[in-house]
Amino acid sequence: MGIYFVDLTAPFGYIFIQMKNKGIGYQIKRRRLTLGLDQRTLSAVSGVAVHTLSNIEGGRGNPTVSTLAKVLDALGMELDLRIKT
């Protein structure tokens, strides 16, 4: 899916994922379209702003793990976060 970095120096609950390509966003958009949802509907169900959804799907921005989890949960998907040490 791509290379993602977790900033472990960020305050608890505010971990960022730096999206190096459009892998996650592409998968989210593909699932949303498969379910026949538009961004407004996904926004209403997930509680994530349409602008934020657009940025995620476009591979822009640095959504928090919490934001990604909300979107993925609304789409029936899950986040599998692994930290390599």
C-alpha positions in Angstrom: 0.0 0.0 0.0 2.9 2.4 0.5 5.2 3.7 3.1 3.7 5.3 6.2 5.4 6.8 9.2 4.0 7.1 12.7 5.2 10.1 14.8 5.7 8.6 18.2 6.8 11.9 19.6 3.3 13.4 19.2 1.1 13.7 22.2 -1.0 10.6 23.1 -4.0 10.3 20.9 -2.6 12.5 18.3 -0.4 10.2 16.2 -0.1 11.3 12.6 0.2 9.1 9.5 2.2 10.7 6.8 0.8 9.5 3.5 3.6 9.0 1.0 1.3 7.9 -1.7 -2.4 7.5 -2.5 -2.6 3.9 -1.3 -4.9 4.4 1.7 -7.0 7.1 0.0 -7.4 5.0 -3.1 -8.7 2.1 -1.0 -11.1 4.3 0.9 -12.5 5.9 -2.2 -12.8 2.5 -3.9 -14.7 1.1 -1.0 -17.0 4.2 -0.7 -17.9 3.9 -4.4 -18.5 0.2 -4.2 -21.0 0.9 -1.4 -22.6 3.6 -3.5 -21.8 6.4 -1.1 -20.9 9.9 -1.9 -18.6 11.9 0.3 -21.4 13.8 2.0 -23.0 10.6 3.2 -19.7 9.1 4.4 -19.1 12.4 6.2 -22.5 12.2 8.0 -21.9 8.5 8.9 -18.3 8.8 10.0 -18.4 12.3 11.6 -15.4 13.3 9.4 -15.7 16.6 7.4 -16.1 16.3 3.6 -13.0 18.4 3.1 -11.0 15.9 5.2 -12.4 13.0 3.3 -11.5 14.6 0.0 -7.9 15.1 1.3 -7.6 11.6 2.5 -8.9 10.1 -0.8 -6.6 12.4 -2.7 -3.5 11.3 -0.7 -3.1 14.8 0.8 -2.8 15.8 4.4 -1.9 13.9 7.5 -5.0 12.4 9.1 -4.8 11.2 12.6 -5.2 7.5 13.4 -8.5 8.4 15.1 -9.8 10.1 11.9 -8.8 7.2 9.7 -10.4 4.7 12.2 -13.7 6.6 12.0 -13.7 6.6 8.2 -12.7 2.9 8.0 -15.2 1.9 10.6 -18.0 3.6 8.7 -16.9 1.7 5.6 -16.8 -1.7 7.4 -13.0 -1.7 7.2 -10.4 -1.7 9.9 -7.0 -0.1 10.5 -4.1 -2.5 11.1 -1.3 -0.4 12.5 2.1 -2.0 12.9 5.2 -0.3 14.3 8.5 -1.7 13.2 11.2 -1.4 15.8 
